[in-house]
Amino acid sequence: MPLKLYRRGKIWHYRGTVAGRRLRGSTGCSSKDIAAQIAAGIETRAWKRRTDGPQAVLTFAQAALMYRAAGKSTRFLDPIEDFWKDTLVKDINAGAIRASATTLYPGTSGATRNRQVIVPTQAIINHAAESELCAKLSVKRFPVDHKIKTPATWQWIETFMRHSPPHLGALACFMFLTGARISEALALRWRDLDLQNRTALIRETKIGSERITHLPPPLLVALANVPPKPGCDTVFRYTAHCSADKSWRAAVKRAGLPPLSFHSCRHGFATALLHSGVDVVTIAKLGGWKTPQHVFQTYGHASDDLTITNRIAGTKLTQPQKAEDNPSPESAGYGKG
């Protein structure tokens, strides 16, 4: 039975059964002629779905709506949805997705293109594939240059805090002692803090889920010394990364410290816990990393101290030794026949 039009108020709606499927909805317009064209298009797509399968009519916009409705992370989705719009998912291949990343983010690193285009685009399509609406898609990532960055230390943080206004010093302390990303820290509201129970709720996370973090004593003191700013409900006052960066650089210069970035605090959090013997699974949970493997690959650097093997037998370590302080196999008499 073809779709029939009926009016509710000024808006025309449609209903009927096409290709064995019951269809009902609003055309969203008050003109009957335009409503009839919309209904005809819906009928055509319904028959095409019946004969050629759901992948024949599924658009990227529809797949993205399904992804959002499932409560998935919406970070980075807007420019991707604007790029693909009503393109049929079946016409989107791996090469086209890589090309879209270059178009959307020219001149950026492979890591940025992977994170902000390839990963979310593939996630949207594969979410639809789980409902058997299209084929699953795999996209090759752009090469990423993994540079070993210098982590912040507690000594660096303490020096920075002495040369910073209370809110900026507390920001550095918060990121170092909780592992929070700069975006997560800047989004922190006073209502997210429970100083009595020494916890904070981190809401806006990269992986799309909230987490509760512990507030160590030095951080409690730093937060208690931050006076609330009238008309501002954020703890650290800055509205964005760029607005905090100028103050950050100035404080680093005043303190005479090596120039470290915001991320060096999060890096220091992971590195310090790893060196303290905390397992990567726990670190990933505390810092909001998606997988323990990411923590291990990014922050698990080898130690140059060869005497560390003394720990196996319970021997106390003396002065740490670097590789260059130890004799080579040849000078020690090894390898001489």
VOKOLVEX-83941 format. One record per residue (C-alpha): residue number from 1; residue in one letter; x negated, y negated, z negated. Coordinates in pm, 1 decimal, always signed. Example, Ala and Ser with C-alpha at 12.3 -4.5 7.8 and 13.67 -1.06 7.14 Angstrom:
2
{seq: 1 | type: a | X: -1230.0 | Y: +450.0 | Z: -780.0};
{seq: 2 | type: s | X: -1367.0 | Y: +106.0 | Z: -714.0};
This chain:
337
{seq: 1 | type: m | X: +0.0 | Y: +0.0 | Z: +0.0};
{seq: 2 | type: p | X: -156.7 | Y: -332.1 | Z: +100.6};
{seq: 3 | type: l | X: -214.1 | Y: -595.6 | Z: -160.4};
{seq: 4 | type: k | X: +77.4 | Y: -821.9 | Z: -237.9};
{seq: 5 | type: l | X: +49.4 | Y: -1181.1 | Z: -348.1};
{seq: 6 | type: y | X: +244.8 | Y: -1333.6 | Z: -632.6};
{seq: 7 | type: r | X: +213.6 | Y: -1664.6 | Z: -810.2};
{seq: 8 | type: r | X: +155.5 | Y: -1742.9 | Z: -1175.3};
{seq: 9 | type: g | X: +198.0 | Y: -2111.9 | Z: -1225.3};
{seq: 10 | type: k | X: +2.1 | Y: -2269.4 | Z: -940.2};
{seq: 11 | type: i | X: -244.4 | Y: -1982.9 | Z: -890.6};
{seq: 12 | type: w | X: -188.9 | Y: -1689.0 | Z: -655.5};
{seq: 13 | type: h | X: -268.6 | Y: -1337.4 | Z: -780.5};
{seq: 14 | type: y | X: -281.7 | Y: -1001.3 | Z: -603.7};
{seq: 15 | type: r | X: -189.5 | Y: -643.2 | Z: -689.1};
{seq: 16 | type: g | X: -152.2 | Y: -312.9 | Z: -513.0};
{seq: 17 | type: t | X: -320.2 | Y: +19.3 | Z: -438.5};
{seq: 18 | type: v | X: -590.2 | Y: +41.2 | Z: -172.2};
{seq: 19 | type: a | X: -784.7 | Y: +358.0 | Z: -88.2};
{seq: 20 | type: g | X: -644.8 | Y: +526.7 | Z: -397.3};
{seq: 21 | type: r | X: -757.4 | Y: +249.8 | Z: -632.8};
{seq: 22 | type: r | X: -524.4 | Y: +25.9 | Z: -827.2};
{seq: 23 | type: l | X: -632.5 | Y: -336.3 | Z: -772.4};
{seq: 24 | type: r | X: -509.6 | Y: -639.8 | Z: -957.5};
{seq: 25 | type: g | X: -648.9 | Y: -987.1 | Z: -1016.8};
{seq: 26 | type: s | X: -650.5 | Y: -1358.4 | Z: -946.8};
{seq: 27 | type: t | X: -754.1 | Y: -1522.7 | Z: -623.9};
{seq: 28 | type: g | X: -839.9 | Y: -1836.4 | Z: -821.8};
{seq: 29 | type: c | X: -672.2 | Y: -2071.4 | Z: -573.4};
{seq: 30 | type: s | X: -334.8 | Y: -2242.9 | Z: -529.6};
{seq: 31 | type: s | X: -321.5 | Y: -2221.4 | Z: -148.1};
{seq: 32 | type: k | X: -129.5 | Y: -1918.2 | Z: -25.9};
{seq: 33 | type: d | X: -316.1 | Y: -1907.6 | Z: +306.0};
{seq: 34 | type: i | X: -656.2 | Y: -1901.5 | Z: +136.5};
{seq: 35 | type: a | X: -525.8 | Y: -1651.4 | Z: -120.9};
{seq: 36 | type: a | X: -416.6 | Y: -1423.0 | Z: +165.1};
{seq: 37 | type: q | X: -766.7 | Y: -1438.2 | Z: +315.8};
{seq: 38 | type: i | X: -921.1 | Y: -1352.1 | Z: -20.3};
{seq: 39 | type: a | X: -684.7 | Y: -1059.0 | Z: -67.4};
{seq: 40 | type: a | X: -763.9 | Y: -933.4 | Z: +284.2};
{seq: 41 | type: g | X: -1134.7 | Y: -942.6 | Z: +202.9};
{seq: 42 | type: i | X: -1075.3 | Y: -745.7 | Z: -116.6};
{seq: 43 | type: e | X: -882.4 | Y: -483.7 | Z: +80.4};
{seq: 44 | type: t | X: -1161.4 | Y: -455.9 | Z: +338.3};
{seq: 45 | type: r | X: -1425.1 | Y: -403.6 | Z: +68.6};
{seq: 46 | type: a | X: -1207.7 | Y: -144.9 | Z: -104.3};
{seq: 47 | type: w | X: -1178.5 | Y: +62.4 | Z: +215.6};
{seq: 48 | type: k | X: -1549.6 | Y: +23.4 | Z: +285.8};
{seq: 49 | type: r | X: -1624.8 | Y: +145.7 | Z: -65.5};
{seq: 50 | type: r | X: -1402.0 | Y: +448.1 | Z: +0.3};
{seq: 51 | type: t | X: -1564.6 | Y: +540.0 | Z: +330.9};
{seq: 52 | type: d | X: -1928.6 | Y: +437.0 | Z: +277.8};
{seq: 53 | type: g | X: -1965.7 | Y: +461.4 | Z: -99.8};
{seq: 54 | type: p | X: -1990.5 | Y: +194.3 | Z: -371.2};
{seq: 55 | type: q | X: -2339.8 | Y: +90.2 | Z: -260.7};
{seq: 56 | type: a | X: -2188.1 | Y: -44.1 | Z: +61.7};
{seq: 57 | type: v | X: -2010.6 | Y: -328.7 | Z: -118.9};
{seq: 58 | type: l | X: -2207.9 | Y: -386.8 | Z: -439.7};
{seq: 59 | type: t | X: -2365.9 | Y: -732.7 | Z: -442.8};
{seq: 60 | type: f | X: -2652.7 | Y: -846.2 | Z: -662.3};
{seq: 61 | type: a | X: -2421.5 | Y: -1098.8 | Z: -826.5};
{seq: 62 | type: q | X: -2183.9 | Y: -817.5 | Z: -926.4};
{seq: 63 | type: a | X: -2472.1 | Y: -604.4 | Z: -1056.7};
{seq: 64 | type: a | X: -2600.5 | Y: -900.1 | Z: -1259.2};
{seq: 65 | type: l | X: -2256.1 | Y: -955.3 | Z: -1412.0};
{seq: 66 | type: m | X: -2245.7 | Y: -590.2 | Z: -1516.8};
{seq: 67 | type: y | X: -2592.5 | Y: -625.9 | Z: -1668.0};
{seq: 68 | type: r | X: -2490.3 | Y: -932.3 | Z: -1867.1};
{seq: 69 | type: a | X: -2164.3 | Y: -770.9 | Z: -1979.6};
{seq: 70 | type: a | X: -2365.0 | Y: -479.2 | Z: -2120.7};
{seq: 71 | type: g | X: -2536.9 | Y: -719.8 | Z: -2358.8};
{seq: 72 | type: k | X: -2877.4 | Y: -700.5 | Z: -2192.9};
{seq: 73 | type: s | X: -3136.3 | Y: -975.9 | Z: -2219.1};
{seq: 74 | type: t | X: -3048.6 | Y: -1276.0 | Z: -2000.9};
{seq: 75 | type: r | X: -3397.7 | Y: -1427.1 | Z: -2013.6};
{seq: 76 | type: f | X: -3524.6 | Y: -1522.8 | Z: -1664.4};
{seq: 77 | type: l | X: -3197.2 | Y: -1417.1 | Z: -1496.1};
{seq: 78 | type: d | X: -3067.6 | Y: -1754.7 | Z: -1372.5};
{seq: 79 | type: p | X: -3327.9 | Y: -1821.2 | Z: -1097.6};
{seq: 80 | type: i | X: -3310.4 | Y: -1456.8 | Z: -986.6};
{seq: 81 | type: e | X: -2931.3 | Y: -1464.6 | Z: -954.0};
{seq: 82 | type: d | X: -2948.5 | Y: -1793.7 | Z: -765.6};
{seq: 83 | type: f | X: -3202.8 | Y: -1640.7 | Z: -527.0};
{seq: 84 | type: w | X: -3012.6 | Y: -1322.4 | Z: -436.9};
{seq: 85 | type: k | X: -2652.4 | Y: -1443.2 | Z: -486.6};
{seq: 86 | type: d | X: -2416.5 | Y: -1215.3 | Z: -288.4};
{seq: 87 | type: t | X: -2688.1 | Y: -1013.1 | Z: -113.8};
{seq: 88 | type: l | X: -2591.1 | Y: -646.3 | Z: -102.2};
{seq: 89 | type: v | X: -2801.7 | Y: -442.8 | Z: -343.2};
{seq: 90 | type: k | X: -2857.0 | Y: -179.7 | Z: -73.3};
{seq: 91 | type: d | X: -3038.3 | Y: -444.8 | Z: +133.0};
{seq: 92 | type: i | X: -3281.0 | Y: -531.0 | Z: -148.6};
{seq: 93 | type: n | X: -3598.4 | Y: -322.7 | Z: -140.1};
{seq: 94 | type: a | X: -3924.0 | Y: -327.5 | Z: -333.5};
{seq: 95 | type: g | X: -4103.5 | Y: -542.5 | Z: -79.2};
{seq: 96 | type: a | X: -3826.0 | Y: -801.9 | Z: -81.4};
{seq: 97 | type: i | X: -3840.0 | Y: -822.9 | Z: -460.2};
{seq: 98 | type: r | X: -4216.7 | Y: -879.5 | Z: -454.2};
{seq: 99 | type: a | X: -4165.7 | Y: -1148.7 | Z: -191.3};
{seq: 100 | type: s | X: -3898.1 | Y: -1314.7 | Z: -406.5};
{seq: 101 | type: a | X: -4144.7 | Y: -1331.2 | Z: -696.3};
{seq: 102 | type: t | X: -4394.2 | Y: -1517.7 | Z: -478.0};
{seq: 103 | type: t | X: -4122.1 | Y: -1756.1 | Z: -358.3};
{seq: 104 | type: l | X: -3978.1 | Y: -1825.3 | Z: -702.9};
{seq: 105 | type: y | X: -4313.3 | Y: -1864.7 | Z: -880.2};
{seq: 106 | type: p | X: -4578.4 | Y: -1979.2 | Z: -630.4};
{seq: 107 | type: g | X: -4927.2 | Y: -2028.8 | Z: -766.8};
{seq: 108 | type: t | X: -4862.5 | Y: -1833.5 | Z: -1086.9};
{seq: 109 | type: s | X: -5033.3 | Y: -1523.5 | Z: -1220.8};
{seq: 110 | type: g | X: -4934.8 | Y: -1166.6 | Z: -1144.6};
{seq: 111 | type: a | X: -4830.6 | Y: -1125.1 | Z: -1506.5};
{seq: 112 | type: t | X: -4580.2 | Y: -1411.3 | Z: -1475.3};
{seq: 113 | type: r | X: -4431.7 | Y: -1273.8 | Z: -1154.0};
{seq: 114 | type: n | X: -4404.0 | Y: -927.3 | Z: -1305.5};
{seq: 115 | type: r | X: -4243.3 | Y: -1051.0 | Z: -1626.3};
{seq: 116 | type: q | X: -4006.1 | Y: -1311.1 | Z: -1483.1};
{seq: 117 | type: v | X: -3899.3 | Y: -1152.9 | Z: -1152.9};
{seq: 118 | type: i | X: -3991.6 | Y: -790.1 | Z: -1093.2};
{seq: 119 | type: v | X: -3898.3 | Y: -652.6 | Z: -1436.4};
{seq: 120 | type: p | X: -3555.2 | Y: -821.8 | Z: -1470.1};
{seq: 121 | type: t | X: -3460.2 | Y: -770.7 | Z: -1103.0};
{seq: 122 | type: q | X: -3542.9 | Y: -401.2 | Z: -1122.1};
{seq: 123 | type: a | X: -3359.6 | Y: -375.0 | Z: -1454.3};
{seq: 124 | type: i | X: -3038.4 | Y: -518.7 | Z: -1305.8};
{seq: 125 | type: i | X: -3041.1 | Y: -283.2 | Z: -1007.2};
{seq: 126 | type: n | X: -3129.6 | Y: +23.8 | Z: -1212.8};
{seq: 127 | type: h | X: -2856.3 | Y: -57.2 | Z: -1464.1};
{seq: 128 | type: a | X: -2606.8 | Y: -39.4 | Z: -1178.5};
{seq: 129 | type: a | X: -2774.8 | Y: +283.7 | Z: -1062.2};
{seq: 130 | type: e | X: -2698.2 | Y: +441.4 | Z: -1400.1};
{seq: 131 | type: s | X: -2329.0 | Y: +400.7 | Z: -1311.7};
{seq: 132 | type: e | X: -2397.6 | Y: +562.1 | Z: -971.5};
{seq: 133 | type: l | X: -2317.8 | Y: +239.5 | Z: -788.4};
{seq: 134 | type: c | X: -2649.0 | Y: +226.9 | Z: -601.3};
{seq: 135 | type: a | X: -2983.3 | Y: +400.9 | Z: -569.3};
{seq: 136 | type: k | X: -3250.1 | Y: +361.4 | Z: -836.4};
{seq: 137 | type: l | X: -3536.7 | Y: +132.6 | Z: -737.4};
{seq: 138 | type: s | X: -3905.0 | Y: +124.4 | Z: -830.9};
{seq: 139 | type: v | X: -4117.5 | Y: -183.1 | Z: -762.8};
{seq: 140 | type: k | X: -4496.0 | Y: -197.7 | Z: -766.1};
{seq: 141 | type: r | X: -4625.6 | Y: -461.9 | Z: -1005.9};
{seq: 142 | type: f | X: -4868.7 | Y: -737.6 | Z: -915.4};
{seq: 143 | type: p | X: -5225.5 | Y: -683.5 | Z: -1040.5};
{seq: 144 | type: v | X: -5287.5 | Y: -837.9 | Z: -1381.5};
{seq: 145 | type: d | X: -5622.1 | Y: -971.2 | Z: -1493.8};
{seq: 146 | type: h | X: -5655.1 | Y: -855.6 | Z: -1854.1};
{seq: 147 | type: k | X: -5879.8 | Y: -1107.3 | Z: -2024.6};
{seq: 148 | type: i | X: -5997.6 | Y: -1049.9 | Z: -2378.7};
{seq: 149 | type: k | X: -5884.6 | Y: -1360.2 | Z: -2564.6};
{seq: 150 | type: t | X: -6024.8 | Y: -1483.5 | Z: -2893.4};
{seq: 151 | type: p | X: -5786.1 | Y: -1413.4 | Z: -3182.2};
{seq: 152 | type: a | X: -5730.6 | Y: -1663.6 | Z: -3460.9};
{seq: 153 | type: t | X: -5857.4 | Y: -1568.2 | Z: -3806.5};
{seq: 154 | type: w | X: -5720.1 | Y: -1660.5 | Z: -4146.8};
{seq: 155 | type: q | X: -6020.8 | Y: -1889.2 | Z: -4197.4};
{seq: 156 | type: w | X: -5936.1 | Y: -2070.5 | Z: -3871.0};
{seq: 157 | type: i | X: -5573.4 | Y: -2108.0 | Z: -3982.0};
{seq: 158 | type: e | X: -5667.0 | Y: -2246.1 | Z: -4323.4};
{seq: 159 | type: t | X: -5899.0 | Y: -2505.0 | Z: -4168.5};
{seq: 160 | type: f | X: -5634.3 | Y: -2600.9 | Z: -3913.2};
{seq: 161 | type: m | X: -5374.7 | Y: -2649.1 | Z: -4188.2};
{seq: 162 | type: r | X: -5601.0 | Y: -2884.0 | Z: -4383.5};
{seq: 163 | type: h | X: -5619.8 | Y: -3116.3 | Z: -4081.4};
{seq: 164 | type: s | X: -5253.7 | Y: -3097.1 | Z: -3976.1};
{seq: 165 | type: p | X: -4925.2 | Y: -3249.1 | Z: -4093.1};
{seq: 166 | type: p | X: -4726.1 | Y: -3002.0 | Z: -4309.5};
{seq: 167 | type: h | X: -4484.9 | Y: -2890.3 | Z: -4035.0};
{seq: 168 | type: l | X: -4762.5 | Y: -2824.7 | Z: -3781.6};
{seq: 169 | type: g | X: -4980.0 | Y: -2640.4 | Z: -4032.6};
{seq: 170 | type: a | X: -4681.4 | Y: -2430.1 | Z: -4136.6};
{seq: 171 | type: l | X: -4617.7 | Y: -2349.2 | Z: -3769.3};
{seq: 172 | type: a | X: -4968.9 | Y: -2205.2 | Z: -3728.7};
{seq: 173 | type: c | X: -4939.2 | Y: -2016.9 | Z: -4057.5};
{seq: 174 | type: f | X: -4599.7 | Y: -1876.0 | Z: -3956.7};
{seq: 175 | type: m | X: -4721.9 | Y: -1743.8 | Z: -3622.2};
{seq: 176 | type: f | X: -5035.9 | Y: -1590.4 | Z: -3774.0};
{seq: 177 | type: l | X: -4867.9 | Y: -1419.6 | Z: -4071.9};
{seq: 178 | type: t | X: -4553.5 | Y: -1299.0 | Z: -3891.0};
{seq: 179 | type: g | X: -4679.2 | Y: -1244.3 | Z: -3535.8};
{seq: 180 | type: a | X: -4405.1 | Y: -1472.4 | Z: -3402.5};
{seq: 181 | type: r | X: -4430.9 | Y: -1603.8 | Z: -3048.8};
{seq: 182 | type: i | X: -4435.4 | Y: -1981.4 | Z: -3009.0};
{seq: 183 | type: s | X: -4083.7 | Y: -1973.2 | Z: -2858.2};
{seq: 184 | type: e | X: -3956.8 | Y: -1770.3 | Z: -3153.5};
{seq: 185 | type: a | X: -4121.8 | Y: -1999.6 | Z: -3407.6};
{seq: 186 | type: l | X: -3987.0 | Y: -2318.4 | Z: -3249.6};
{seq: 187 | type: a | X: -3635.4 | Y: -2169.4 | Z: -3247.6};
{seq: 188 | type: l | X: -3646.3 | Y: -2102.2 | Z: -3624.5};
{seq: 189 | type: r | X: -3368.8 | Y: -2282.8 | Z: -3815.3};
{seq: 190 | type: w | X: -3357.5 | Y: -2355.5 | Z: -4186.4};
{seq: 191 | type: r | X: -3056.2 | Y: -2125.6 | Z: -4213.7};
{seq: 192 | type: d | X: -3274.9 | Y: -1841.3 | Z: -4084.4};
{seq: 193 | type: l | X: -3499.4 | Y: -1863.1 | Z: -4391.2};
{seq: 194 | type: d | X: -3433.2 | Y: -1676.6 | Z: -4715.6};
{seq: 195 | type: l | X: -3711.2 | Y: -1804.5 | Z: -4939.7};
{seq: 196 | type: q | X: -3574.2 | Y: -1622.8 | Z: -5242.5};
{seq: 197 | type: n | X: -3608.7 | Y: -1284.5 | Z: -5071.9};
{seq: 198 | type: r | X: -3917.4 | Y: -1398.3 | Z: -4878.0};
{seq: 199 | type: t | X: -3775.3 | Y: -1319.8 | Z: -4535.9};
{seq: 200 | type: a | X: -3699.8 | Y: -1497.7 | Z: -4209.5};
{seq: 201 | type: l | X: -3467.2 | Y: -1401.8 | Z: -3925.9};
{seq: 202 | type: i | X: -3634.4 | Y: -1430.8 | Z: -3585.9};
{seq: 203 | type: r | X: -3352.3 | Y: -1466.7 | Z: -3334.4};
{seq: 204 | type: e | X: -3479.7 | Y: -1559.5 | Z: -2988.0};
{seq: 205 | type: t | X: -3713.6 | Y: -1277.7 | Z: -2895.6};
{seq: 206 | type: k | X: -3877.8 | Y: -1176.7 | Z: -2571.7};
{seq: 207 | type: i | X: -3734.7 | Y: -825.2 | Z: -2586.3};
{seq: 208 | type: g | X: -3382.7 | Y: -945.2 | Z: -2663.4};
{seq: 209 | type: s | X: -3336.2 | Y: -815.5 | Z: -3018.8};
{seq: 210 | type: e | X: -3351.2 | Y: -991.2 | Z: -3355.1};
{seq: 211 | type: r | X: -3588.1 | Y: -890.2 | Z: -3633.2};
{seq: 212 | type: i | X: -3641.9 | Y: -964.9 | Z: -4000.7};
{seq: 213 | type: t | X: -3994.1 | Y: -1065.4 | Z: -4096.9};
{seq: 214 | type: h | X: -4164.5 | Y: -1088.2 | Z: -4436.3};
{seq: 215 | type: l | X: -4302.5 | Y: -1420.3 | Z: -4562.4};
{seq: 216 | type: p | X: -4636.0 | Y: -1370.7 | Z: -4745.8};
{seq: 217 | type: p | X: -4710.2 | Y: -1605.4 | Z: -5042.4};
{seq: 218 | type: p | X: -4930.4 | Y: -1854.2 | Z: -4848.7};
{seq: 219 | type: l | X: -4654.8 | Y: -1891.6 | Z: -4589.5};
{seq: 220 | type: l | X: -4391.4 | Y: -1948.9 | Z: -4857.4};
{seq: 221 | type: v | X: -4602.9 | Y: -2232.1 | Z: -4997.9};
{seq: 222 | type: a | X: -4653.7 | Y: -2382.2 | Z: -4650.7};
{seq: 223 | type: l | X: -4280.5 | Y: -2371.8 | Z: -4573.5};
{seq: 224 | type: a | X: -4191.4 | Y: -2518.5 | Z: -4912.6};
{seq: 225 | type: n | X: -4412.0 | Y: -2817.7 | Z: -4831.9};
{seq: 226 | type: v | X: -4230.6 | Y: -2895.5 | Z: -4505.5};
{seq: 227 | type: p | X: -3973.8 | Y: -3170.4 | Z: -4570.1};
{seq: 228 | type: p | X: -3656.5 | Y: -3126.3 | Z: -4363.3};
{seq: 229 | type: k | X: -3622.4 | Y: -3391.0 | Z: -4093.8};
{seq: 230 | type: p | X: -3285.3 | Y: -3574.1 | Z: -4092.5};
{seq: 231 | type: g | X: -3075.1 | Y: -3471.6 | Z: -3794.4};
{seq: 232 | type: c | X: -3307.0 | Y: -3180.4 | Z: -3704.8};
{seq: 233 | type: d | X: -3217.4 | Y: -2826.0 | Z: -3806.8};
{seq: 234 | type: t | X: -3532.6 | Y: -2660.5 | Z: -3670.5};
{seq: 235 | type: v | X: -3802.7 | Y: -2586.9 | Z: -3926.8};
{seq: 236 | type: f | X: -4103.6 | Y: -2697.5 | Z: -3723.9};
{seq: 237 | type: r | X: -3930.4 | Y: -2996.7 | Z: -3553.6};
{seq: 238 | type: y | X: -4068.4 | Y: -2948.1 | Z: -3201.9};
{seq: 239 | type: t | X: -3813.5 | Y: -2889.9 | Z: -2928.0};
{seq: 240 | type: a | X: -4039.9 | Y: -2711.9 | Z: -2680.2};
{seq: 241 | type: h | X: -4385.2 | Y: -2565.4 | Z: -2624.4};
{seq: 242 | type: c | X: -4507.2 | Y: -2876.5 | Z: -2441.6};
{seq: 243 | type: s | X: -4397.8 | Y: -3114.3 | Z: -2717.6};
{seq: 244 | type: a | X: -4598.8 | Y: -2920.9 | Z: -2979.0};
{seq: 245 | type: d | X: -4906.3 | Y: -2873.8 | Z: -2761.2};
{seq: 246 | type: k | X: -5033.2 | Y: -3233.7 | Z: -2783.3};
{seq: 247 | type: s | X: -5017.9 | Y: -3236.1 | Z: -3164.6};
{seq: 248 | type: w | X: -5177.6 | Y: -2891.3 | Z: -3174.3};
{seq: 249 | type: r | X: -5475.9 | Y: -2996.0 | Z: -2964.2};
{seq: 250 | type: a | X: -5526.5 | Y: -3312.7 | Z: -3167.1};
{seq: 251 | type: a | X: -5532.7 | Y: -3115.7 | Z: -3493.3};
{seq: 252 | type: v | X: -5783.4 | Y: -2867.8 | Z: -3350.2};
{seq: 253 | type: k | X: -6009.1 | Y: -3156.4 | Z: -3248.4};
{seq: 254 | type: r | X: -5982.4 | Y: -3323.1 | Z: -3591.7};
{seq: 255 | type: a | X: -6071.7 | Y: -2997.3 | Z: -3762.8};
{seq: 256 | type: g | X: -6371.4 | Y: -2937.1 | Z: -3534.5};
{seq: 257 | type: l | X: -6242.8 | Y: -2587.6 | Z: -3457.5};
{seq: 258 | type: p | X: -6288.7 | Y: -2374.6 | Z: -3146.1};
{seq: 259 | type: p | X: -5990.0 | Y: -2452.6 | Z: -2918.4};
{seq: 260 | type: l | X: -5742.0 | Y: -2167.8 | Z: -2958.4};
{seq: 261 | type: s | X: -5389.8 | Y: -2147.9 | Z: -2816.0};
{seq: 262 | type: f | X: -5059.1 | Y: -2080.6 | Z: -2988.3};
{seq: 263 | type: h | X: -5081.4 | Y: -1720.0 | Z: -2872.2};
{seq: 264 | type: s | X: -5415.2 | Y: -1677.5 | Z: -3048.4};
{seq: 265 | type: c | X: -5218.8 | Y: -1676.6 | Z: -3376.5};
{seq: 266 | type: r | X: -5004.5 | Y: -1383.2 | Z: -3260.8};
{seq: 267 | type: h | X: -5320.2 | Y: -1219.6 | Z: -3126.2};
{seq: 268 | type: g | X: -5484.0 | Y: -1269.1 | Z: -3466.0};
{seq: 269 | type: f | X: -5184.4 | Y: -1111.6 | Z: -3641.2};
{seq: 270 | type: a | X: -5216.5 | Y: -790.8 | Z: -3438.2};
{seq: 271 | type: t | X: -5596.6 | Y: -781.5 | Z: -3454.0};
{seq: 272 | type: a | X: -5609.2 | Y: -836.5 | Z: -3830.7};
{seq: 273 | type: l | X: -5355.7 | Y: -559.6 | Z: -3895.0};
{seq: 274 | type: l | X: -5538.5 | Y: -321.2 | Z: -3662.8};
{seq: 275 | type: h | X: -5867.7 | Y: -389.8 | Z: -3840.7};
{seq: 276 | type: s | X: -5690.9 | Y: -331.8 | Z: -4172.8};
{seq: 277 | type: g | X: -5597.0 | Y: +18.4 | Z: -4060.4};
{seq: 278 | type: v | X: -5227.2 | Y: -41.8 | Z: -3992.5};
{seq: 279 | type: d | X: -5092.7 | Y: +189.4 | Z: -3721.9};
{seq: 280 | type: v | X: -4982.0 | Y: +44.8 | Z: -3387.3};
{seq: 281 | type: v | X: -4623.4 | Y: +168.7 | Z: -3425.2};
{seq: 282 | type: t | X: -4578.4 | Y: -40.9 | Z: -3739.9};
{seq: 283 | type: i | X: -4752.9 | Y: -342.1 | Z: -3584.7};
{seq: 284 | type: a | X: -4526.5 | Y: -325.2 | Z: -3278.6};
{seq: 285 | type: k | X: -4219.3 | Y: -320.1 | Z: -3502.9};
{seq: 286 | type: l | X: -4336.8 | Y: -607.2 | Z: -3723.6};
{seq: 287 | type: g | X: -4439.6 | Y: -830.9 | Z: -3434.1};
{seq: 288 | type: g | X: -4155.8 | Y: -752.0 | Z: -3195.5};
{seq: 289 | type: w | X: -4360.4 | Y: -583.3 | Z: -2924.0};
{seq: 290 | type: k | X: -4160.5 | Y: -360.7 | Z: -2693.1};
{seq: 291 | type: t | X: -4394.7 | Y: -62.6 | Z: -2719.7};
{seq: 292 | type: p | X: -4689.1 | Y: +43.0 | Z: -2938.9};
{seq: 293 | type: q | X: -4882.5 | Y: +108.2 | Z: -2615.9};
{seq: 294 | type: h | X: -4872.8 | Y: -263.3 | Z: -2537.2};
{seq: 295 | type: v | X: -5024.4 | Y: -346.3 | Z: -2876.6};
{seq: 296 | type: f | X: -5296.1 | Y: -86.4 | Z: -2832.1};
{seq: 297 | type: q | X: -5387.4 | Y: -186.5 | Z: -2476.3};
{seq: 298 | type: t | X: -5385.3 | Y: -560.8 | Z: -2544.6};
{seq: 299 | type: y | X: -5533.2 | Y: -588.3 | Z: -2891.9};
{seq: 300 | type: g | X: -5715.9 | Y: -260.1 | Z: -2954.8};
{seq: 301 | type: h | X: -6075.0 | Y: -362.7 | Z: -2886.6};
{seq: 302 | type: a | X: -6365.7 | Y: -134.7 | Z: -2974.3};
{seq: 303 | type: s | X: -6591.9 | Y: -222.5 | Z: -3266.4};
{seq: 304 | type: d | X: -6966.3 | Y: -272.8 | Z: -3215.5};
{seq: 305 | type: d | X: -7041.8 | Y: -139.7 | Z: -3565.0};
{seq: 306 | type: l | X: -7203.2 | Y: +204.5 | Z: -3514.7};
{seq: 307 | type: t | X: -7210.7 | Y: +275.8 | Z: -3891.0};
{seq: 308 | type: i | X: -6831.0 | Y: +290.3 | Z: -3895.1};
{seq: 309 | type: t | X: -6861.1 | Y: +669.7 | Z: -3867.1};
{seq: 310 | type: n | X: -6971.8 | Y: +668.9 | Z: -4233.3};
{seq: 311 | type: r | X: -6602.6 | Y: +642.1 | Z: -4319.1};
{seq: 312 | type: i | X: -6546.1 | Y: +998.1 | Z: -4203.2};
{seq: 313 | type: a | X: -6748.4 | Y: +1131.5 | Z: -4496.3};
{seq: 314 | type: g | X: -6628.5 | Y: +865.9 | Z: -4737.6};
{seq: 315 | type: t | X: -6964.3 | Y: +685.6 | Z: -4741.9};
{seq: 316 | type: k | X: -6950.1 | Y: +317.3 | Z: -4827.7};
{seq: 317 | type: l | X: -7043.0 | Y: +90.1 | Z: -4542.7};
{seq: 318 | type: t | X: -7341.2 | Y: -135.7 | Z: -4586.3};
{seq: 319 | type: q | X: -7422.5 | Y: -427.7 | Z: -4360.9};
{seq: 320 | type: p | X: -7240.0 | Y: -375.3 | Z: -4027.7};
{seq: 321 | type: q | X: -7472.7 | Y: -301.8 | Z: -3741.9};
{seq: 322 | type: k | X: -7430.0 | Y: -388.7 | Z: -3380.1};
{seq: 323 | type: a | X: -7537.6 | Y: -172.0 | Z: -3093.0};
{seq: 324 | type: e | X: -7846.1 | Y: -385.5 | Z: -3027.7};
{seq: 325 | type: d | X: -7959.8 | Y: -336.9 | Z: -3390.0};
{seq: 326 | type: n | X: -7982.9 | Y: +38.6 | Z: -3338.9};
{seq: 327 | type: p | X: -8266.5 | Y: +215.9 | Z: -3158.9};
{seq: 328 | type: s | X: -8207.8 | Y: +350.5 | Z: -2811.6};
{seq: 329 | type: p | X: -8210.7 | Y: +730.1 | Z: -2765.4};
{seq: 330 | type: e | X: -8547.8 | Y: +703.3 | Z: -2595.0};
{seq: 331 | type: s | X: -8713.4 | Y: +494.7 | Z: -2869.1};
{seq: 332 | type: a | X: -8578.7 | Y: +729.8 | Z: -3133.4};
{seq: 333 | type: g | X: -8742.6 | Y: +1026.2 | Z: -2969.8};
{seq: 334 | type: y | X: -8436.7 | Y: +1163.7 | Z: -2790.1};
{seq: 335 | type: g | X: -8446.4 | Y: +1275.3 | Z: -2429.2};
{seq: 336 | type: k | X: -8819.9 | Y: +1350.6 | Z: -2429.3};
{seq: 337 | type: g | X: -8802.8 | Y: +1705.4 | Z: -2308.5};
